[in-house]
């Protein structure tokens, strides 16, 4: 992508009410724009990060045999009356009346709808288990939207739902999602800690959240510090159940609090095994060898549009964002400081084409801007690897390769540039 | 994908109020489910078709240097008051009041928002031209939602927006989108006709719609029949302006009506060059070499979620859907009629794996169902190529390859199966 044709409206300052580092950097790097309170546009640079996350989420869900679908954003109040959540959900539910005076709502979550779907089509135990997911916009009318996309009203969520024949199989499915989440966040470069959580208004009695520990986080979790180095991906159900880490709400209820430490954190995922709560209220049952059985259900959410902000909280410096490789909107940022020099520009064009041909995401700053602006924009948007074609190109036929994270710089001869860059992309974590 | 783990809830009958063939087939093939009036879930099979369309739309827009972004579904009424459309838009706009009594709305289109975005960031003519697109859910509170996803209230649209320095450049951009749309629909296997259209409430004076001619279509277009064989992809602006094809509304206004024929059709795309209508009302201007200039704008829509229904209207028979290759949820449908025969099942598993390894989309019907059910489901969901492993497998070590469109069948020895299938996928239009 050429910078001249890719719209990155970087700003020197963000609005004065911006309190969180990621919010500030996302606004200033032209990733997002606030349209109204708690509602954002994802500008081209921001959308690329979102897309990387979505692609990875889809890849891992598909790999695990979870069927992708798409439920609508607008729901009828009817199904929420069946579960009795229409009246109890409160003001965070955005309620809407259509032209025919019918009560609709903007879905804050989809347990009711997926249960109605299951009830219509799943008639026999032979049709179980079933696992579905969708990636869809949700709306929760937060009383105090803040911190940009971290606590927005309109946001993008991946929510998955499972139907099993009984609690034992339901627990197995829950355990699969637990591990899938750890693998997913690991591959995204976001080290999360699973913590036991109360089920809240979703219901049920088994629930975990997945938190990123950062001092700027809004949440508080409590855990045995030896868990910080733990690899949870191979956990079995009994280990999951006995995990010594808790959300603040859950922590209040436990007794022996001796060896816990408190951490501030950001919640990025939440899974629930709520059993038959919704299937019962919808009178959803299936034929089995032992007569009618009520399917055992769970739901599994990831706050997709919150992840870019969380990654930035984790990794930035005074000059801007430092993207982890998996989330970076581009892998390489090529900076041409001699736009008016035809030899330098030809070299950059050629390198840009060659890198593109290898399917490596590259952004090429071909703008007619002064070096200071190009450097500050590059540091602000935070691509892990910067390639600088400047003075030493003309003097020594050399370019510089610079790591955004630690500013480590090497100079290399232009003849070896392509090979070296390809090698570095393999190891520039 | 194995049928046993891919949820395709086929039905024998659809609800009695279903009047259109595509609606009936999409319900019965388990592609969509109505959640409430004019609001649908895309079930896994339907979602795959949608995804193929979205991937192709993204590919061609990206190729043409149009920046992908994502504007939110919910908009503030403020920006619609600036353009004066808040009061005039009428009851199709879903109006919402949030918990703080602020007037919001579910975006039916995004001219206002993109203009506000342009105004904030684009300050100089050096920053023009700019082209953006997003693929986002829209809502129009139709008085009479009908025909399934063909005229739904909640639907998915690709809308693009352009900013140019003047009308001449604006027309050039309009012309680019015109050709892009023809290329896109061509690659999707949907032959559309461009027709001149009035600009309606969007404004401006240059507008075309892209229609698929089918007798079941809701729209009427009028055209010189020699256009039916025309390739429009290389048209220049003056040819676009002189095209002898019109929407019914536009047709009313023209004088010489001698040589036109009327066709029923489905509208799939709509482009507008509305000039400075929104930039003027937003006081959006940029610095240029000749002082302040008001940017010249256009918008370009495609009804993404209507395309699967349109394709089905174009191509089906009494047994079900016949997908064009580009939209088919899978390329090959492997049907095992001898699930209990270990040799046959082993062969099918091996073939399934080999086809998968070649990145060919395959669905393998490994269900424990009788042959009649497997055949009728296969015809209903309409994958272009069916591979049948039945009686002749055991008798003669042969399988059958059947084209869904015309039922042409060939028997081949199992040893040659893979090569033959790969060859046929290359040419099974």
Interface residues (C-beta under 8 A of the other chain):
Chain A: X5 X6 X7 X9 X30 X33 X35 X36 X37 X39 X40 X41 X42 X43 X44 X46 X47 X48 X50 X51 X65 X67 X68 X69 X70 X71 X72 X73 X74 X75 X76 X78 X91 X94 X96 X98 X99 X102 X104 X106 X113 X116 X117 X120 X121 X130 X132 X137 X139 X141 X143 X153 X154
Chain B: X5 X6 X7 X9 X30 X33 X35 X36 X37 X39 X40 X41 X42 X43 X44 X46 X47 X48 X50 X51 X65 X67 X68 X69 X70 X71 X72 X73 X74 X75 X76 X78 X91 X94 X96 X98 X99 X102 X104 X106 X113 X116 X117 X120 X121 X130 X132 X134 X137 X139 X141 X143 X153 X154
